[in-house]
Amino acid sequence: MNIKICVAMLLILSGPFVDRFMEGGPFFMSLILICLLLAAFFIIKGGLALKTEPLKVKKYLRLVSDVSLLGLVLGFLGSIIGMVQAFDAIEGFNQELNSAMIAGGLKVSFLTAIFGSFVFIVSRIGILILRSLQKAGHVE
């Protein structure tokens, strides 16, 4: 069973996800990945504190919310910086441009926005689940 999990993780890590991650720019993509990992950590910690410490759950919900917004904003900041770099390259290009070059530059610049939006959505789903579990615990 563990071998299957290791093979699956290896396929995921060596596949197109890593290519897109590196293509989007390792700096901003790493920052957004840290936001995703922090959000998951805070959601898990909040879930573990549901029955014993209800005040800590509120703290973790705020932290998840803040980290998810940070991931979203970092994604859009990386996208804007990527657009500026793409337009700088286009501006400095003296020869004829083709549409594939422009489309490729725009695609790369939007990768951070996509990843930041993914982090935001996953975190928000975690917040919804944690809040519903919290309310279910108060009803009983």
N, C-alpha and C positions, 0 to 999 in steps of 0.2 A: 504494500500500500504506500509506504513512504517513497519507494522508487518511482511510482507513478506520479506522485505529487512533485517530486524533484524534476522529473522529465517535463511535466506540464509547466512548471515555473521556468525551466530553462528555455522552453519554446516561447513562452511569453516574453522573457527578458531578451532573447536574441532575435525576436521577430520585428515586425513593423512598428511596434510601440516604441522600442528604443531608437529606431531610425527617425521616427517623428519627433521623439523627445530631443534628440541631438540636432535635428533639422530646425527645431523651434528656437534653439539657442540654449545651451546648457545653463547659463546663469539664471535667467528668468524661469525656465522650466524647473530648475532645482528649487528655487524659492517657492514656486507654486506647489511642487511635490512636498516640500516641508510643511506647507499649510495643510495639505491633504492628510499627511501623517499626524500632524497635531490635532486636526479635527477628529480623526478616528480615535486618537488617544483620549481626547476629552469626552467623546461620546461613550467610549468604553468605561472610563472612570465615572462618568455620570450614571451609567447603567448599573455599575457596581455599588454606587452610593444611594440608589433609589430607596431601599428599605431602611437603611440605617441613618443616613444624614440628608434629609430633604433640602436643607439650606445649601449644601455643597452641590446638589443637582442644579439649582438655579445658577450657581457660580459657573459650573461647567457648561450649562446652556449658553450663558453670555459669552464664555470663551470660544465655544464652537461658532457662535454667530459672528464674533469679531474675526476669528481666523478665516471663516468662509468668505467674509467680505474682503479681507486682505488678499486672499487668493484670487478673487475676482478682479480686484483693482490692479493687482500685480500683472494679471493676464492682459488686461487692457493697456496698461502702461507698456508692457513688453510689445504688444501689438503696435502701439503708436510709434515706439522707437524703431521697430522693424519697418514700418511704413516709411518713416523718415529716411532710414538707411536705404531702402529700396528706391525711393525717389532720388536720393543723392546719387546712387549708382546710375539710374536712368539719365539724370541730368549730366553726369560726367561722360556718358557714352556718346561718342561723336559719330558713330556709324549708324546705319539703319537698325532700328529696333524691330523685333518681331513680337507677336502677341504671346508666344510661349515664354519669353523672357519676362515680360510684364506679369503674366499670370503666375509664373513660378515665384517671383518676388512677393506678390500679394499673398499667395498661398502660405508661404513661410511666415509672413508677418502675422497671419491670423492664427497660427498654431498655438501661441501663448493665450490668446483670447479664448480659444476652444477649451484648452486645458483648465484655465481659470474658471470658466463657466461650468465645466464638469465638476471641479472641486466645490464650487458654490452649490450646485444642485445636489451632489452627494451629501454634503454637510447639512443642507436644509432638510433632506429626507431623514437624516439621522436626528436632527432636532425634532422633527414631527414625531418620529417613533419614540424618542425619549420623553417628550411631553405627553404623549398618549399613555405611555407606561406610568408616568408620574401621576396623571389624573386617575388612571385605573387603580393605582395603589391607594389614593385618597378616598375613593368610593367605597372600598371594602372595609 
